[in-house]
Amino acid sequence: MKKKLSADQAAALLKILKTRFEKNMDRHKGLSWAKVEAKLEANAGKLWSLEEMEASGGEPDVVGYDKKKDEYIFYDCSPETPKGRRSICYDHQALEARKEHKPKDSAMNMADDMGIEMLTEEQYRELQQLGTFDAKTSSWIQTPADIRKRGGALFCDFRYGHVFVYHNGADSYYGVRGFRGSLSV
């Protein structure tokens, strides 16, 4: 699979990302778009992953900067879990375990194919400090191995002014549950 955008695709995506960056300065106080753009232009594979996030409805935006690694951190910032990533189970093992009514894919497979990571619980809580996300939907999050070994998986949503962390069978899937991703560039 080609994981590089054409020059026109890259320019169009950079324009979308710049507009979102400038519209939501409260998500990345003190950061400069010019520096973010320079990093993106030097990392074609990461730009491709951001296009995948955008195309599936994630509305990726910069939410931080890791000084030690010199990387900008992007999260999916769509108000609700990305539409193009819903009705999926947790991982490939759960997908294979379903005998009938299999979903089209799993969150972990999709994240891997896109070159991104699913949010952790900590990252999900950080995201909720930047606005209200998943007030009507929910998002799978990275699940500890001991929970996953027992057949479960975790997901989060935001209701009643609070982040809730829930569990479900990893093979379950719902029309309002997807996943949010992160990408460091």
C-alpha positions in Angstrom: 0.0 0.0 0.0 1.3 3.5 -0.9 1.7 5.5 2.3 2.6 8.8 0.7 0.3 11.6 -0.4 0.6 13.4 -3.8 1.8 17.0 -3.6 -1.8 18.2 -4.2 -3.2 15.9 -1.5 -0.5 17.0 1.0 -1.2 20.7 0.2 -4.9 20.2 0.7 -4.4 18.4 4.0 -2.0 21.0 5.3 -4.5 23.7 4.6 -7.2 21.8 6.5 -4.8 21.2 9.4 -3.7 24.8 9.5 -7.2 26.2 9.5 -8.2 23.8 12.4 -5.0 24.7 14.3 -5.7 28.4 14.0 -9.4 28.0 14.9 -8.6 26.0 18.1 -5.6 27.8 19.6 -6.7 26.8 23.1 -5.7 23.2 22.3 -2.1 24.1 21.7 -1.2 27.4 23.5 2.2 28.7 22.7 2.8 26.4 19.7 3.6 27.8 16.2 1.9 26.4 13.0 5.1 27.1 11.0 7.1 24.6 13.2 4.3 22.0 13.1 4.1 22.4 9.3 7.9 22.0 8.9 7.7 18.7 10.9 4.9 17.5 8.8 6.5 18.3 5.5 9.6 16.3 6.6 7.5 13.3 7.5 5.5 12.1 4.5 4.4 8.9 6.3 3.0 10.8 9.2 1.2 13.1 6.9 -0.3 10.1 5.2 -1.5 8.9 8.7 -3.1 12.3 9.4 -4.9 12.0 6.1 -6.3 8.6 7.1 -7.4 10.2 10.4 -9.0 13.1 8.5 -10.7 10.9 5.9 -12.3 8.7 8.6 -13.8 11.7 10.3 -11.3 12.2 13.1 -10.5 15.9 12.7 -6.9 15.6 13.9 -5.4 18.6 15.7 -2.3 19.3 17.7 -2.8 18.9 21.4 0.7 19.1 22.7 4.4 19.1 22.2 6.9 16.6 23.7 10.1 18.6 24.3 12.3 15.5 25.0 11.4 13.8 21.8 10.9 17.1 19.8 7.5 15.8 18.6 4.1 17.4 18.1 1.2 15.3 19.4 -2.1 15.0 17.4 -5.3 13.5 18.7 -8.6 13.0 16.9 -10.6 16.0 18.0 -14.0 15.3 16.3 -16.9 16.1 18.6 -18.1 12.5 18.5 -16.0 9.3 17.8 -15.0 9.3 14.1 -17.8 8.2 11.9 -15.6 6.1 9.6 -14.4 4.1 12.6 -17.6 2.9 14.2 -19.3 -0.5 14.5 -16.0 -2.2 15.1 -14.9 -4.6 17.8 -11.7 -4.1 19.9 -9.0 -6.2 18.2 -8.3 -8.9 15.7 -8.6 -11.7 18.2 -12.1 -10.5 19.1 -13.0 -10.2 15.4 -11.9 -13.8 14.7 -13.8 -15.0 17.7 -17.1 -13.9 16.4 -18.9 -16.7 14.7 -21.7 -14.6 13.1 -22.6 -11.0 12.6 -18.9 -10.0 12.4 -18.2 -6.3 12.3 -16.2 -5.0 9.3 -13.0 -4.6 11.3 -11.5 -4.0 14.7 -10.2 -0.8 16.4 -6.7 -2.2 16.8 -6.4 -3.4 13.2 -7.7 0.0 11.9 -5.3 2.0 14.1 -2.4 -0.2 13.0 -3.4 0.2 9.3 -3.5 4.0 9.7 -0.1 4.1 11.5 -1.6 5.6 14.7 -2.1 4.5 18.3 -5.5 4.2 20.1 -5.8 6.6 23.0 -5.0 5.4 26.4 -7.3 6.2 29.3 -4.9 9.0 30.4 -4.8 10.5 26.9 -8.6 10.3 26.7 -8.9 12.2 30.0 -6.4 14.8 28.7 -8.5 15.2 25.5 -11.6 16.0 27.6 -9.7 18.9 29.2 -9.7 20.6 25.8 -13.5 20.4 25.2 -16.4 18.1 25.2 -15.9 14.9 23.2 -18.1 11.8 22.9 -21.2 13.3 24.6 -23.4 11.0 22.4 -20.8 8.3 21.4 -18.1 6.2 23.0 -14.5 5.3 22.0 -12.5 2.1 22.6 -9.2 2.8 24.5 -6.1 0.8 25.0 -6.9 -2.0 27.4 -4.6 -3.6 30.0 -3.4 -7.1 29.0 -4.9 -8.7 32.1 -8.4 -7.4 31.2 -8.0 -8.3 27.6 -6.8 -11.9 28.5 -10.2 -12.4 30.2 -12.1 -11.3 27.1 -12.8 -7.7 28.0 -11.9 -4.3 26.6 -12.3 -0.8 27.8 -14.1 2.2 26.3 -14.8 5.8 27.4 -17.4 8.5 27.0 -18.3 11.8 28.5 -21.7 12.1 30.3 -23.0 14.3 33.1 -19.8 16.4 33.1 -17.6 13.4 33.7 -15.4 10.9 31.8 -16.6 7.4 32.3 -14.5 4.3 31.7 -16.5 1.1 31.0 -15.9 -2.5 30.1 -17.5 -4.7 27.5 -16.7 -8.0 25.7 -13.9 -7.2 23.2 -16.0 -8.8 20.5 -18.9 -6.4 21.0 -19.6 -3.5 18.6 -22.1 -0.7 18.4 -23.1 1.9 15.9 -22.0 4.7 18.3 -18.7 3.2 19.4 -15.4 3.7 17.5 -12.0 4.8 18.6 -9.8 7.9 18.7 -6.2 7.9 17.8 -3.0 9.7 18.5 0.0 10.4 16.3 3.4 12.0 17.2 5.3 13.8 14.5 
